[in-house]
Amino acid sequence: MISGIFVGIYVARHLGPSNFGMLSYAVSFVSIFGAAAKLGFDAVLVRDLITHQGKILDYLGTAFWLKFIAGFLGMGLIFTGSLAITGDIRNNVLILIISLSLVFQAFEVIDFYFQSKVSAKHISICKVIQLSISAALKLVFIYVDADLVWFAALVLFDAIALAVFMQIAFRLGRKGLQAGYLTRFNSHIAREMLIESWPLCVSAISTILYMRIDQLMISSYLGDHALGIYSAAIRLTEVWYFVPMVISSSIYPALINARNSNYPLYVRRVQRLYSFLIWSGIAIAVFGTLFGSQIIHFLYGSQFHEAGTIVAIHIWTVVFMAILVSSGKFLTAESKPLYILERNLLAALSNFFLNLLLIPQLGLAGAALSAVIGVFISAVAYDFIRKTSRQYFLMKWNGLIFRGVR
């Protein structure tokens, strides 16, 4: 993973701010309009795989085909949207190529199967192999000075390669499952999953909007060169989001089991999770604020020097994103999808209007500040303001001051 990060930095230096900004725009465009294709039932599927051990293949197969169909529909929506919104032919080609990757995200269900078994080894190996191959190809493309379209094609290749490796891992690592899941589809399960997960799907779209709308707005207001600077900066901050995501996903099955058997233990585990992730995020944010400019200059060079200020501001999203991700697992365990939807919609709307206000006034620093304020509103302020969720705010506050973690 670390090597992949450094190769990504090398790609940004090679492409320069303008081309890197164009590639980032295409990736962001696909992410926003393709979020619906994920259908939002990831955590619900993990929970159901734990709860319904006798129907694992039915749940996997149903989830796979729902995601597969949604991927095709999303791809068509994205290409139609790009033609309507983006007049640049080269941008449309990049968007089309990257959007093809959506159909292969259906194989993510294998990841959720291993999560339900608290077995991260198989998927970790798959991702290491895929990232290694991808990094090697990027270095080759840099060496031969390949056109930008080849770097977009690598996004599609990454999705295909990971899907192939995960399917192999499933065949080798499935325990007690004698048949495949690709021939299974249960309409009753599909209906239940879609009914329960639609708020989570809208919530996932809201999350992607929050995380990517700033890049589309920067491109519109300030151009591809500025977007390249901003994208380089947030790559160094958003890479830290994997810490709460990996930890929360790893302990989610344990939280479900504790909730079903020992509720006080379950609450203590949630408090410990909050404490660890909040203070880890604060440590990362302080380091990024103090040394962001030096890190940017060392990694990206002088052509990206403006990104140092962005890192110093945007790095504070790590703290609140840690709270958001971990509390999202807690709320899913508590069957509160509508609450997740409300707060994520609030984050997306806040970020949009803050960007609308601050980008013309403060430029890239305004976009970074909007991101921090937006995620703070969603992760912390909303719980405090909303009377019925004040208890959730207190859990986060207790995590900050280490109360109730023993």
Helices and strands as residue ranges (DSSP letters): H 2-34, G 35-38, H 42-51, G 53-55, H 56-85, H 89-99, G 100-107, H 108-116, H 121-143, H 148-173, H 187-222, H 224-238, G 239-241, H 242-261, H 263-300, G 302-304, H 307-314, H 317-333, H 337-362, H 364-376, I 377-381, H 382-385, G 387-389, H 390-400
